Amino acid sequence: MSWRHVPVLKHPCAVLLIIQLAGILVYPFLGDQPLGRAVFSTLALFVLVIAVMAVRMTPALNWVSAILGLPVVVLTIWEAVSPGAESIVLWSSVFHAAFYFYTGYALLRYMFADHVVTTDELYATGATFTVVAWGFAYVYLAVDIVWPDSFSVVASPLDAKAWFEMLFLSVTTMTSTGLSDIYPIRPHARSFVMIEQIAGMLYLALVVARMIALTVSRTSTRLSRDD
């Protein structure tokens, strides 16, 4: 059996999307205890492996994912073993953000590499969105460590370790549904939130424009054949 017929390898973007969505649902059950964070860190490592597999399916350079992925794995394990160490959380957040943003870039290249929309490329549209949202969540976590009390929850400073709240902020910002009860209160935090708002708008515009262009192209080709 060809390796491409293995579901995980045949549609890596679908697996990446499903695992990230599952992580969002699972995290609240883990709580803030060290064991819960360790379990979630293990899940995050698995997500990173799937992300690397997805990147390897793209024209992007594989060695970049390896260079970024190695410190991410090491820092993720270190963070699980030594929870609460801000310096570790900071560098882990920086490398996580870089890795997820690179993965998002590689997935975009994967989607725009040809003029045929495959099943996995359709899954990649959702996976790219979640990957970028996770990347910005780590950016917010790093920002709140470098500039304490950058974010607030209903007038109360947000805990710098509250990654899930940062993810909630990132998703609501990326989808333009509003900042809800979590919002930036310092200039650096607001600047990154504005960047994500622009990124979310541009991503939606890119995906819609590509789908329309491919639809018009297929229609034109069909009409030319009929003539």
C-alpha positions in Angstrom: 0.0 0.0 0.0 1.3 3.4 -1.0 2.1 5.8 1.9 -0.2 8.3 0.3 -3.2 6.0 1.0 -2.6 6.3 4.7 -5.3 8.8 5.9 -2.9 10.8 8.1 -0.4 11.2 5.2 -3.0 11.5 2.5 -4.8 14.5 4.1 -2.3 16.0 6.7 -4.1 19.4 6.7 -7.4 17.7 7.6 -5.7 15.9 10.6 -4.0 19.2 11.6 -7.3 21.0 11.6 -9.1 18.3 13.5 -6.5 18.1 16.2 -6.4 21.8 16.7 -10.1 22.0 17.0 -10.1 19.0 19.4 -7.4 20.7 21.5 -9.7 23.7 21.9 -12.4 21.4 23.3 -10.1 19.3 25.4 -8.2 22.1 27.2 -11.0 23.2 29.5 -11.2 19.7 31.0 -7.4 19.7 31.8 -7.6 22.7 34.1 -4.5 24.7 35.2 -2.8 21.9 37.2 0.7 20.9 36.1 -0.5 17.5 35.0 -3.2 19.1 32.8 -0.6 21.4 31.2 1.7 18.4 30.7 -1.1 16.5 28.9 -1.9 19.5 26.8 1.8 20.0 26.0 1.9 16.4 24.8 -1.1 17.1 22.6 0.7 20.2 21.3 3.7 18.1 20.4 1.6 15.8 18.3 0.0 18.8 16.6 3.5 20.0 15.8 4.4 16.7 14.2 1.3 16.9 12.0 2.1 20.5 11.2 5.6 19.4 10.0 4.0 16.7 7.9 1.7 19.3 6.3 4.6 21.6 5.6 6.5 18.8 4.0 3.7 18.5 1.5 4.2 22.1 0.4 6.9 23.7 -1.9 8.3 25.5 1.2 11.8 24.6 2.4 11.7 21.6 4.7 14.9 22.6 6.6 13.2 25.7 7.9 10.5 23.7 9.6 13.2 21.4 11.1 15.2 24.4 12.4 12.1 26.0 14.0 10.6 22.7 15.1 13.5 21.3 17.2 13.7 24.2 19.7 9.9 24.1 19.9 9.9 20.5 20.9 12.6 21.0 23.5 11.0 24.1 25.0 7.6 22.4 25.1 8.9 19.5 27.1 11.0 21.9 29.3 7.9 24.0 29.9 5.9 21.0 31.0 8.6 19.8 33.3 9.2 23.3 34.8 5.8 25.1 34.8 5.7 28.7 35.8 9.2 29.7 34.6 8.5 32.9 32.7 11.8 32.9 30.7 11.0 29.4 29.4 7.4 30.3 28.6 8.7 33.4 26.8 11.1 31.6 24.5 8.7 28.8 24.0 6.1 31.3 22.9 8.5 33.0 20.5 9.5 29.8 18.8 5.9 28.4 18.8 4.7 31.6 17.1 7.5 31.5 14.5 6.8 27.9 13.8 3.1 28.3 13.4 3.5 31.4 11.2 5.9 29.6 9.0 3.5 26.7 8.8 0.8 29.1 7.8 3.0 30.6 5.1 3.8 27.1 3.8 0.1 26.1 3.7 -0.7 29.3 1.8 2.0 28.3 -0.8 0.5 24.9 -0.9 -3.0 26.2 -1.6 -1.8 28.6 -4.3 0.8 26.3 -5.9 -1.5 25.2 -8.8 -4.9 25.8 -10.4 -6.5 22.6 -9.1 -8.3 22.6 -5.7 -7.7 19.2 -4.1 -9.6 17.8 -1.0 -6.5 18.4 1.2 -6.2 22.0 -0.1 -9.8 22.6 1.0 -8.9 21.4 4.5 -5.8 23.6 4.3 -8.0 26.7 4.1 -9.3 25.9 7.6 -6.0 24.6 8.9 -4.2 27.8 7.8 -6.7 29.9 9.7 -6.3 27.9 12.9 -2.5 27.8 12.6 -2.3 31.5 12.3 -4.7 32.0 15.2 -2.5 29.7 17.4 0.6 31.7 16.3 -0.9 35.0 17.4 -2.0 33.4 20.7 1.7 32.7 21.4 2.6 36.2 20.3 0.1 37.6 22.9 1.5 35.3 25.5 5.0 36.6 24.8 3.8 40.2 24.8 2.2 39.9 28.2 5.4 38.5 29.6 7.6 41.2 28.1 5.1 44.0 28.9 3.2 42.8 32.0 -0.5 43.5 32.3 -0.8 44.1 28.5 -4.2 42.4 28.5 -7.3 42.7 30.7 -10.3 40.5 31.5 -13.2 42.8 32.6 -10.9 45.4 34.1 -8.6 42.7 35.8 -5.1 42.0 34.5 -4.8 38.8 32.7 -2.5 36.1 34.0 0.6 35.9 31.7 0.3 32.1 31.7 -3.3 32.0 30.6 -2.6 30.7 27.1 -6.1 29.5 26.5 -7.5 33.0 27.1 -4.9 34.3 24.7 -6.2 31.7 22.1 -9.7 32.9 22.8 -8.6 36.5 22.1 -6.8 35.4 19.0 -9.7 33.5 17.5 -12.2 36.2 18.2 -9.9 38.8 16.7 -9.1 36.7 13.7 -12.8 36.1 13.0 -13.7 39.7 13.6 -16.4 38.7 16.0 -15.2 41.2 18.6 -12.8 41.2 21.5 -15.5 40.2 24.1 -14.3 40.4 27.7 -10.6 40.1 26.9 -9.0 43.2 25.4 -5.5 44.8 25.0 -4.8 47.8 27.3 -1.2 48.6 26.4 0.1 50.0 23.1 2.2 47.0 22.2 -0.6 44.6 22.8 -3.0 46.7 20.8 -0.6 47.0 17.9 -0.3 43.2 17.6 -4.1 42.8 17.9 -4.5 45.3 15.0 -2.0 43.3 12.9 -4.1 40.1 13.5 -7.3 41.9 12.5 -5.7 43.0 9.2 -4.3 39.5 8.7 -7.7 37.9 9.2 -9.3 40.3 6.8 -6.6 39.8 4.1 -6.7 36.0 4.5 -10.5 35.9 4.0 -10.1 38.2 0.9 -7.3 35.9 -0.5 -9.3 32.7 -0.1 -12.5 34.2 -1.5 -10.6 35.8 -4.5 -8.9 32.4 -5.2 -12.2 30.5 -5.1 -13.9 33.0 -7.4 -10.9 33.0 -9.8 -10.8 29.2 -10.0 -14.6 29.1 -10.5 -14.4 31.6 -13.4 -11.4 29.7 -14.9 -13.3 26.4 -14.9 -16.4 28.0 -16.4 -14.3 29.6 -19.1 -12.6 26.3 -19.9 -15.9 24.5 -20.1 -17.4 27.1 -22.4 -14.4 26.9 -24.6 -14.7 23.2 -24.9 -18.4 23.5 -25.7 -17.6 25.9 -28.5 
